[in-house]
Amino acid sequence: MAAPPSPSQGEEPATAAEGGQLKRALLDATAGAIAGGISRTVTSPLDVIKIRFQVQLEPTSSWALVRSNMATPSKYTGMLQATKDIFREEGLPGFWRGNVPALLMVMPYTAIQFAVLHKLKTFAARSSKTEDHIKLSPYLSYVSGALAGCAATVGSYPFDLLRTVLASQGEPKVYPTMRSAFVDIIRTRGFRGLYAGLSPTLVEIIPYAGLQFGTYDTFKRWTMAWNHHRSSTTSPISTNDSASSFQLFLCGLAAGTCAKLVCHPLDVVKKRFQIEGLQRHPKYGARVEHRAYTNIFDALRRILLMEGWAGLYKGIIPSTVKAAPAGAVTFVSYELTSDWLESIMT
């Protein structure tokens, strides 16, 4: 009769499995943080222009300004004009205003997002291998992306709010540093002020992250199938279905564009909640008064009533122009960094 295994023998596989899971979570978080930092820094100028449009209550195009018969001109009336004005008044650093809190937000955001996403896909596929994850149904890809986006949003939201406040203020600065903005928000709005606009953000992030990751997986799956078909046609003996860096870039580009076009109105609402009651120089137009909106639906209704449908799509051009390369850079950076880290950790 065989002797029963000792406790240490039974514990070794479990300990090894736990160590492997921790190692994989650390790898995903690190790769996600690096990818998010690179993407945010590269696309910061477009993000600043987008925010300036979104928080401007006046029309953001010359045509809309003429149509509304407004006596006072809008500060920003087009991407080119906004770019020139920001550069003239604030110099080149103006395009990276709020980038420090943006990096402090996006790096933990993408770290949490990719780590949670991999964990959810591992649970759904019952495998930690990336090649098994790509075989998941589109439905599970969308749900995993949405849940990962929610977890990442809650974990990094205060930095997102500080980034919006600093990027929207222009010159002269109301808050010279991130610390002064943080202290003033805590003093005037309390700790809850750091989470102003969280509800519309979560409402936005569920479809946005779901669409972004779901469509990316779908496009990547189609690309791999096309590669497989092409290589099997030219060489039936050896087939190659892996996607190139350029193909991953195009998949990320398409995924970011689709997600942004659908979810932009909720992003406008989020920005309005984030700057409610905060000081802003009069030359940038009317400010959003404290408690201007009671909830998401009230904000949508008031924006529609006062600014029309165009109000919900303020900043859509720089937002889409930014979202496409941001999504592409994030996904490609993550894939390459993840592969590199995996190669040196194994």
ChimeraX attribute file (.defattr): number of C-alpha atoms within 10 A of each C-alpha:
attribute: neighborCount
match mode: 1-to-1
recipient: residues
	/A:1	3
	/A:2	4
	/A:3	5
	/A:4	8
	/A:5	9
	/A:6	8
	/A:7	8
	/A:8	9
	/A:9	10
	/A:10	11
	/A:11	12
	/A:12	11
	/A:13	11
	/A:14	11
	/A:15	12
	/A:16	11
	/A:17	12
	/A:18	12
	/A:19	12
	/A:20	13
	/A:21	14
	/A:22	12
	/A:23	14
	/A:24	20
	/A:25	20
	/A:26	15
	/A:27	22
	/A:28	27
	/A:29	25
	/A:30	23
	/A:31	27
	/A:32	28
	/A:33	27
	/A:34	20
	/A:35	27
	/A:36	27
	/A:37	21
	/A:38	18
	/A:39	25
	/A:40	23
	/A:41	16
	/A:42	15
	/A:43	20
	/A:44	22
	/A:45	21
	/A:46	22
	/A:47	27
	/A:48	28
	/A:49	26
	/A:50	25
	/A:51	24
	/A:52	23
	/A:53	30
	/A:54	27
	/A:55	29
	/A:56	22
	/A:57	19
	/A:58	25
	/A:59	25
	/A:60	25
	/A:61	16
	/A:62	13
	/A:63	10
	/A:64	15
	/A:65	17
	/A:66	12
	/A:67	9
	/A:68	11
	/A:69	9
	/A:70	12
	/A:71	8
	/A:72	9
	/A:73	16
	/A:74	19
	/A:75	18
	/A:76	23
	/A:77	18
	/A:78	18
	/A:79	18
	/A:80	10
	/A:81	12
	/A:82	19
	/A:83	17
	/A:84	13
	/A:85	14
	/A:86	21
	/A:87	14
	/A:88	11
	/A:89	12
	/A:90	15
	/A:91	11
	/A:92	12
	/A:93	12
	/A:94	21
	/A:95	20
	/A:96	19
	/A:97	23
	/A:98	25
	/A:99	25
	/A:100	16
	/A:101	20
	/A:102	25
	/A:103	22
	/A:104	18
	/A:105	26
	/A:106	29
	/A:107	26
	/A:108	22
	/A:109	28
	/A:110	28
	/A:111	24
	/A:112	27
	/A:113	29
	/A:114	24
	/A:115	22
	/A:116	22
	/A:117	24
	/A:118	23
	/A:119	21
	/A:120	21
	/A:121	23
	/A:122	16
	/A:123	12
	/A:124	16
	/A:125	18
	/A:126	12
	/A:127	13
	/A:128	18
	/A:129	12
	/A:130	12
	/A:131	10
	/A:132	13
	/A:133	21
	/A:134	17
	/A:135	13
	/A:136	16
	/A:137	14
	/A:138	17
	/A:139	10
	/A:140	17
	/A:141	26
	/A:142	24
	/A:143	21
	/A:144	24
	/A:145	27
	/A:146	25
	/A:147	19
	/A:148	27
	/A:149	29
	/A:150	21
	/A:151	16
	/A:152	23
	/A:153	23
	/A:154	14
	/A:155	15
	/A:156	19
	/A:157	20
	/A:158	21
	/A:159	24
	/A:160	22
	/A:161	26
	/A:162	26
	/A:163	25
	/A:164	25
	/A:165	28
	/A:166	24
	/A:167	24
	/A:168	25
	/A:169	23
	/A:170	21
	/A:171	14
	/A:172	12
	/A:173	13
	/A:174	16
	/A:175	18
	/A:176	11
	/A:177	11
	/A:178	16
	/A:179	11
	/A:180	12
	/A:181	18
	/A:182	19
	/A:183	13
	/A:184	14
	/A:185	19
	/A:186	14
	/A:187	11
	/A:188	11
	/A:189	15
	/A:190	12
	/A:191	13
	/A:192	11
	/A:193	21
	/A:194	19
	/A:195	18
	/A:196	21
	/A:197	22
	/A:198	20
	/A:199	14
	/A:200	20
	/A:201	24
	/A:202	19
	/A:203	16
	/A:204	22
	/A:205	25
	/A:206	20
	/A:207	20
	/A:208	28
	/A:209	26
	/A:210	24
	/A:211	25
	/A:212	28
	/A:213	27
	/A:214	25
	/A:215	22
	/A:216	27
	/A:217	23
	/A:218	21
	/A:219	19
	/A:220	20
	/A:221	20
	/A:222	14
	/A:223	20
	/A:224	19
	/A:225	16
	/A:226	15
	/A:227	18
	/A:228	17
	/A:229	16
	/A:230	15
	/A:231	16
	/A:232	15
	/A:233	11
	/A:234	10
	/A:235	11
	/A:236	10
	/A:237	8
	/A:238	9
	/A:239	15
	/A:240	14
	/A:241	16
	/A:242	17
	/A:243	19
	/A:244	13
	/A:245	15
	/A:246	11
	/A:247	17
	/A:248	22
	/A:249	22
	/A:250	23
	/A:251	27
	/A:252	29
	/A:253	24
	/A:254	20
	/A:255	27
	/A:256	29
	/A:257	22
	/A:258	19
	/A:259	24
	/A:260	24
	/A:261	16
	/A:262	13
	/A:263	19
	/A:264	21
	/A:265	22
	/A:266	22
	/A:267	25
	/A:268	27
	/A:269	26
	/A:270	26
	/A:271	23
	/A:272	26
	/A:273	29
	/A:274	24
	/A:275	25
	/A:276	20
	/A:277	17
	/A:278	18
	/A:279	15
	/A:280	21
	/A:281	14
	/A:282	8
	/A:283	12
	/A:284	19
	/A:285	17
	/A:286	14
	/A:287	18
	/A:288	20
	/A:289	14
	/A:290	12
	/A:291	10
	/A:292	14
	/A:293	19
	/A:294	9
	/A:295	15
	/A:296	18
	/A:297	12
	/A:298	13
	/A:299	20
	/A:300	18
	/A:301	14
	/A:302	15
	/A:303	21
	/A:304	14
	/A:305	11
	/A:306	11
	/A:307	17
	/A:308	13
	/A:309	13
	/A:310	16
	/A:311	25
	/A:312	19
	/A:313	20
	/A:314	27
	/A:315	28
	/A:316	21
	/A:317	17
	/A:318	19
	/A:319	25
	/A:320	21
	/A:321	19
	/A:322	25
	/A:323	27
	/A:324	23
	/A:325	21
	/A:326	25
	/A:327	28
	/A:328	26
	/A:329	24
	/A:330	25
	/A:331	27
	/A:332	22
	/A:333	24
	/A:334	24
	/A:335	17
	/A:336	14
	/A:337	19
	/A:338	20
	/A:339	14
	/A:340	13
	/A:341	15
	/A:342	15
	/A:343	9
	/A:344	7
	/A:345	10
	/A:346	5
